[in-house]
Amino acid sequence: MRSRLAFLAAVLALVLTACSRAGAASPSAAPATPASTVAASTAADVELIVFGAASLKGVLDKAEAAYEMAYPGTNVTVSADSSSTLEMQIEHGAPADVFLSADTTNPKKLVDAGLAAGAAVTFAGNKLTVVVPTANPAGIKTPADLARSGVKVIAAGCEVPITKYATQLVANLAKEAGYPADFAAKYAANIASKEDNVKTVVAKIELGEGDAGIVYVTDAEASSKVTPIDVPDTANVPATYAGVVVKASKNVAAAKTFLDWFAGHDGQAMAKLCPIGMLFVRCRGGISHNPKEYASPRDLGLAVAALVGFIERFDLGKLA
């Protein structure tokens, strides 16, 4: 344990040194934090409740820690579920400040109903893949096998965003060479259950309760208990994620700041900050790789959260 902490301290020291040197090296370094921000951080704590799509859970866990470090005095609570379920909860008065959806349809519902403070903001994209248990007992080799007799497909409910994307993917696959014209009908006949969200689809595949399921690429990458089966690029369906500030929020300004952060440079970096090398890229000018752009103080929060995530991911404690 001590050696693991020592390693963490050593790498963090390198990050701090790199950032401090970068900030001192050029007059174009990021400006000091505005006095208004300092004043806000010393005021009463701001509580933000973020409703996020199940497929965002891993990223939001990291973002929660990073944002709280970047904006002292702000406490972020993340609630993850299917986008359609969260949207309905907000419509029925559930307390939430920010809604981050795995599609654009559910945020638009809130905007159209007058329940959002402003327009929806697009912040991310994803693609689809097929996942099977690591043992792959059904011998799934290509997406075409999803239509094979006896294959148990785990899907999501009709209102869950992944279902809309999966339905389009299946329709696209039916047009691909080597796929039967009735591929969509045979796929539908193989659906053994419909789950509340995409995380549950993955969980059932992990447990071997199904032979295959269509999920987001990020969900497949986050699990060590499933194996992805590539989908032809010509058939794949891009998923667009969007978010809104909830009009009923008690902290609309703070909620907008979070959404802007998550959809902007820092939030996008947060989603990518897993490899250790990215820590130093952030200190030297972010994703743009422009050496004239140096880290702002809030980047420290991103660096620390990413470092912790890196250690957890690769279990660096085993180096002791």
N, C-alpha and C positions, 0 to 999 in steps of 0.2 A: 504493500500500500504506500509506504514512504517513498519508494523508488518511483511509483507512478506519479505521486504528487510532485516529486522533484523534477520529473520529466515535464509535467505540465507547467511548473514554474519556470523551467528553463526556456521552453518554447514560447511561453507568454512574454518572458523578458525579451526574447528576440523580436517578437511582434511589436512590443512597446518601443524598443530601441529603433526599429525600422520606421515606425510611424513618427516618432519624435524627430528623427533625423530628416525624414521627408518634409515634415512641417517646417523645420528650420531652414531647409535648403533653398527655399524659394519664396519671394514676396507674394507669389500667386497662391500660396496655401489658403485653405478654406478660411473664411472670416470667422471671428470669434462668435460664440453663441450669443444671440441677441439678448439684451437685458430682460425683455419680456418673457423669454423662455426660462431664464434663470429664476425670475420672479414666480413664474408658474410652477416651477419645480419645488419651490419652497412653500407653496400654498397647500391647501388640503389635497389629499390624494385624489386622483381621478380614477374612477372605476370604469373600465371598458369591457363590455361583453361582446365577443366576436363569435357570430354564428358562421361556421365554415363547412364546406362540403367534406364528406368523409375522406375523399381522396387527397385532401389538403392537410390531413391531421399531422403527418410528420413534419411538413414544412412549418405549419402554424405553431407546433411545439417549440421549434427553434426560434421562430419569429417572436413568439411571446417573450422569451428570455432576452433576446436581442433588443427588442423595443423598450422593455422596462429598463434596461441599462442605458439605452440611448436617451430615454425621456424619463428621468427620475421623477417619482411622484405619480407615475401612471401604473396602475395594476390592470393587467390584461387577463381575462378569463375566456378560454376557448371552449366552445361547445360544437362538436362535430357530429353530423348526421347526413342523411341524403338531402340534397338541395331542396327538393320538393317538400320534404317534411319540415325543414327549417323555415321555408317561405310560408307555409301554412301556419306554423306556430307564430310567426311575426304578424300575420294577418289576424290571428286570434288574440293578439295583445301580449305575446311573450316578450319579456324585456330583453332587448338587444340593441346594440349601438351600430354594429357593422355586420353586413351580410355578404359573405364571399361564396359565390355559387360556382358549380362545375359546368354551368351553361350561361347563356344570356337570357333565356326565357323566363326563369324565375325572378331575377332582378327586375326585368321589364314588368312583370306582374305587379311588383311593389310600386314601381314608378307610375304605371297606369292607374293604380288604385289610390294614388296620392299618399302613399305610405313611405316614400323615400325622399330624403332631403337632397335633391339634385339628380342628375342623370347617372345612369350606370357607367362604371369605369371598367374597361377590359384590362386584365392584369396578367393573364397567363394562357398557355395553350398546352394541349396534351395530345397523345395519339393512343390507339387501341392495340391490344395484343391478346392472344389466347393464352391462358395459363392452365397447366395440368399439375397434379401432384408430382413431387420429385421422382417417385417410383414409376409414375405414368403407367398404371396397370392396364389402361384401355389401349395403350400403344398408339396414342395420338401423335401423328407425325406432321400433319398439315391442317389448316383450318377446314379443309374438305372433309376431314374425318368427323367433324361435328355433326354431319348429316348421316353418319353410319348407324345402322340399326343397333340398338342396345347401348349407345353412348348416353351417359347421364350428364346433361348440361345444367349448370347452376347459373341462373340469370337473376336480374333485379326486377323490382316491380315496375309496372307500366309508367308510373309518374317519376321514376328516378332518372336523372339525366343520362346515365350510362346506357339505359335501355334505348333511348332515342338514337344514340350514336351506334349502338350495337345493331339495331334494326337496319340502319343505313349500311353498315358494314356488311351484313349478311346479304342485303340486296345487291350490293356491289360485287360480292364474291360470286353470286349466282351468275354474273355476267362474265366472270373470268374463264379462260380456257381451262378445261379439265374439271369444271364444276358442273353438276347436273342442273338442268333448268329448274327442277323442283327443290333445289338446295334449301331455299328459305322455308318451305313447308316441312321438309324433313328435319331441319334444325329446330323449328318450333315444336315438332312432335317429340323431340328429345329433351325438352326442358323439364327437369325433374322438380325444380322449386324456384320460386321468385322471392328474392330477399329484399330487405328494407333499404340496403345501401351497398355500395361496391365493396366496402371493407368486409362485410359479411359474406359476400360472394367469394372473396379471396380466402377467408377463414374456413369456409366449407371445403374448398379445394385443398387447402393445407391439411385438413383432417381426413381427406380421402372420402368425403361424403358425396363427392361428385367427380366426374372424369375430366371436365373442362369447363371453363367459363371465359367470357369476354370481359376484360377489365382495362383500365388505363395502364399505359406503360409504366408510369411512376409507381403504381401499386404492385406491379410485378417485380420491379427493381427493389422495392422495400421489403420483400419477403424472401427468406432463404429456404422456404419450404415448398415453393412452387417453381416450375420450369416454364419459361415463356416459349410459345410457338409463334414464330414470325408470321406477320400478315403481309401480303403483297402490298407494296407502296401504292400501286395503282388502285387498290381497293380501300386502303385505310381512310379513316375519317378523322379530320382534325377536330378536337374539342376545344371550344373557346370558353374561358372562365371570365366572369364579370362580377363586380361587387357594387354595393350601394351603402350609403349611410342611412340608417333608419330614422325616419322623421320624428318618431316618438322618443328618440334618444334624449337623455338628460344632459348629454355632453356632445352636442352636435359638432362643435368646433374641434374637440379632441378626437372624435370619431373620424372626421374628415382628414385630420392630420395623419391618423393611422392608415386610412385607406390610401391616401396620397403616398405615404411611405412604402406601404406594401406593394403598390402598383408601380412605384418609381424605382430609381437606381438602387437604393438600399434593400428594398424588399426583393427585387429580382436577384440581387447578389446573395441574399440570404438563402434563396432557393438553390443556389449553385455552390455555396461555400461548404463543401465537404472535403475535397482534397486539401491537404495541408498547404500546397503551393498557392492556393487562392488567397490565403491569408496575406501573403506578401504582395499579391497582385492588388488587393484592396488598398494596402498602404501606399502603393506606387501609382495610384490613379484609377483604381476601379476597373470595371469591365472594359472601359474604353482603351485601357493600356496607354493612356496619355500621361507621360511622366510629369507634365506640368500641373496635373490635377492631383492634389494631395488629400490625404484622409482628413475628414472632420472628426471632432471628438467622438461623435456618435458611432464612428466606424469601430471603435474599441469594443462596443457591445457586440457588433457583428463578429468581430474576430474571436472574442472569448466564446460566444455561443458556437461558432463553427469549430473551434478547437475542441470543445467538449464533445461535440457531435462526432468529430473525427476520432477521438479516443474511444468513444462508445462503439463506433462502427467497426474499428479495427482492433479493439480490445488491446490497447497498448500496454495495459497492466501486465500482460503476459511477457513483456520485454524484461520485466524485473527478474 
